[in-house]
């Protein structure tokens, strides 16, 4: 079955419409007019109403995606909470162990004696043992000690090993070993800066905070508020 559409006949219906009421137009022009009116109404509805709803929908979808991501991250944290607590306990124990290796202010003299004894115990001759100026850091104090001693190579090596095995933290810095001029005995001279560290006493911590407040009075004012 074939359908024949008479295009020319449809075109004839659009002629002579000027001055005629749309209600008296033929079927095709009236249908075309209604379609155009409907399209205009749809466009106005989209611009004035639906566009805002679509934008709100997109914002809501983006927010939903963000909340899902946050939820997944918090779920991972919740699942690993016990592991994180165990790690915190281990870190606390490790930090506590390191703090115990820092002598107090009253124990510094004994530590200096231990360093000196480590050299004497290896038959080394101290030519210089001069503690320097204490450097106060945020939570600890650093004491540099300029040392110069002489002895045989193996004894010097054993001394550095003994220093590293002390119960307190002592580091050797700026270390240099040289052969004294006109010396044929096989003796060597070692120079270094031994640094030891101690934790600050409560009074020193309070003083550090006071000095920090003096340097930055704004932080003190914010703390007072």
Secondary structure, DSSP 8 states (H G I E B T S, - for coil): ------HHHHHHTTTT-TTS-GGGS-HHHHHHHHHHHHHHHHHHHIIIIIHHHHHHHHHHHHHHHHHHHHHHHHHHHHHTHHHHHHHHHHHHHHHHHHHHTSB-GGGHHHHHHHHHHHHHTTT-EEEEEEEEEEEE-SSEEEEEEEEEEEE-HHHHHHHHHHHHTSSS-EEEEEEEEEE-TT--S--EEEEEEEEEEEE--HHHHHHHHHHHHHH-HHHHHHHH-
